[in-house]
């Protein structure tokens, strides 16, 4: 079995950047197949890793993730070429917490030099999902396709949302102070998020953007609103070439 799942831009199109995806608790690389294909169709090179093991020593897990990220990023470049930038590291749930802790500090030392971060469904402190598999799915998503993807994947670890994350990782994730552009994505119906704490984190970060998805649950990248979320993500990726200035402004009589 390969170490990664890869999604490539259509042949003949210039690759517009590289996105490395770090899944969250219980998830597998297959969880992000739909998102990977969609970003690749917009000419981004996408590589999906395995979720980090954060149920033990947080420092060890972050060191291991840093090494895997470095190898994964280097492996996206063709022989003799550099990684196609901008390089964006996207984390979901515990993957978001780990990415924030690893790359979100002002003096982060890492083998990965990302150009931007995307943190989706960042979990709050002391939150978890308990109960049956159906209960966990209800916390995760209302999207029938995504519920089916999770249920039919034998490698998905059911009950994982009930596992707590290392306190040091959560603390570091809530103190993101990097100068890198950061997109935070959260569903307004996400019961695992610390919504007020997230707003404070965003206000304190130099180049942060918070996108709140109406009606979305914890798996904000894979809920019913996944098309709009992917569009928001692509819009953010495109602004990285424009000093984070949106390329489109909207005026509507509907508001």
N, C-alpha and C positions, 0 to 999 in steps of 0.2 A: 504494500500500500504506500502511495506517495505521502510526503509530509504536508503537502498543501493542495488546495483546490485552486486552479487557475482559470481566469476568464480573460479572453483576449479581445482587443478591439477588432472590428471588421477589417478584413484584408484590404489594403489600399488606402486606409485612413491613417493620418498622422496621429500617433498616440498623444493624448493631451495631458497625461499625468499618470501617477501610480498610486493606487489605494491598497493598503494592507489592512485586512479586517481581523480583529481579535474577538471571537465570540465570548459569550458569558456563561453563567452557571447552567450546566446540563445540556448546553447546546453543542452541536457538531458543525463541521464545515458545511454540511448539506443544508443546515438551517439558513445559510446565506446564499444559496444558489440563485434564488430569484433576484436578490439585490445585485449580486455579482454580475449576472447576465445583463441586467438593466444598465448598470454603470459601464460595462464593457461596450454595450451598444452605442453609448455616447462617446466612445473612443478612449476610455480609460482602461489601463492595465490593472487588473484586480487579482489579488492573491489572498486567500483565506487560510488562516492558521487554525490549529486546534486551540481550544479554550485553555487559559492558564489554570493550573492547579493551585487554588488559593485557600484550600481547606487545611493547610498546615502552616509552616513558617512563611510569613509574608516576605521577608527579605530574600529567602532562598528562591521563592517563586518569582519574584521580580527579577532577580539575577538571571534565572533560567529563561524568563520571557525576553529579557533584553538580548540574550544570546540568540534565541530563536528568531527574534525580529531582525537582528543584524544579518543572519544567514538568509532569511526570507527576502529581505530587501535586496541584498546583493544578488540573489538568484533571479531577480526579475530582469536584470540587465543582460542584453545580448553580449556575447563574447567580445571583449575589446571595447565595449561601450559603457557609458555611465547609466545609472538609473534615470529613467525618464521622469523629470519633475514637472509640476510640483509633487513631492512625496507627502502623502497624507496617511496618517495612521488612525484608523477608525476602531473604536472599542464599543462593545455593548454590554450592559449590566456589569458583571465582575470584570469583564474585559475592559470596559470603560474605566472602572476604578483602577485597574492595574496600569493601563496606559497613562492615566492622569498621574498616578504615583510615580511612574517610571520616567515620563517625559514632560510632566507639567510643572516642574520646579524651575526656579530662576537660575539655579546652578546645577542643572542636571548633567551628569556624566553618562553618556550612553554611546554605544556603537552606532545607533540610528540617529541621523540628523534629519528629522522630519521638517517639512515646511509648514505643516498645519496639523491640528488634531480634530477629530470628531468624537464626541462623547455622547453616546445614546443610552437612555435609560439608566443613568447613573444612580445606583441605589443609595438610599439614606442609611443612617446608622440605626441598628436595632430593628430592621424591618425584614420580614420574610413571609413566604407563602406556605401555609400548612393546609393539611386536608388531603382530599383525594386528587387523583390526576385531573379530573374534570375541574376541581377547584383551582388547581394550578394553571390549567389552560385559561380559565376565566380571568385570572390575574394577568396572564401573559397577553392574550389577544382575543379579539372577536372575529378575526378573519378565518373563515372555514378552511381555506387552502392552507394557511399556516398551521392551524390546529391539526390538519391532516398530515402535514409534513413532519411535525413534531411527534405525533402519535405513531406514525408508520416507520419512523427511524429507530431501529433497534439499539442504536448507540446513544440515543438521548437518555440522560440520567434523570429519571423522574424523581420528583421530590427535591431537586437541587436548589430550588428557590428558597427552601427553608433553611439552607446552610448559611451561617453567618460568615462574614468576611473578616480578615484580620483587622483589628482596630487601627493599626499603624497605616494600613493601606487606605482605609476609609478616611482617616485624618489627612493623609497626603492628598487624596483625591478631592477633598473639600477645601484644600488650600492651594488651588491651581493659581500660580502667579507667573506663568511663562509669558514671554514676549511673543510667542507664536500665536497666529490666529487660531481660535478655538470655536468650533460650533458645538453647542450643547443642544441636544434634541430630547424632549420629554413629552409624554402624553399627559394631558390634563386630568386623565382618569387613571393615572399610574399610582396605585396604592403603596408602592415600594419607594417612591421618590420623596426626598425632603424638598418640597417645592420652594419654601421660603429660604432654606439654606442654599439651594441652587441659585436662586436670584442673588443672594449675597455674594456667592462665589463669582458669578458672572460680572457683577458690578465692580468687584475688586480686581479682576483680570484686565490687563491692558488692551487686548484685542479679542474680546469674547463676544459671541452672538448667541442668544438664547431663542430657540424656536420651539414654541409650545404647540402641540398638535391637538386640536379639538377632538375630544372623544376617544383618543388613543390610550391604550393600556401600556403595560410595562415593556412589551416587545415593540417599541415604537417604530422600528424599522420594518416590521412585518405585520402590522395591524391592518385594519380595513383601509387606512389612509396611506398605504404603502406607496402608491403612485405619487401622491402629493409630497410625501416625505422624500422620495427619491429625487423629485424635481427640486425640492429645497436643498438637498445635498449637492446636486449638480450645480445649482445656482451658486452655492458657496464655493465649490471647486473652481468655478469660472471666475469668481471675484478675486481669487488669489493672484491673478495676472493683472488686476486693476486696482491694487492697493485696497482691497476689500470694499470698493465702491460697487454697489449693485449696477448691473448693466441695464436693468429695466426698472422704471418707476411706474407706479400704477395710480391712476386717478379714476374713481368710479362714482357714479351717481347713486349706487346701491347703498352707500354707507352714510 
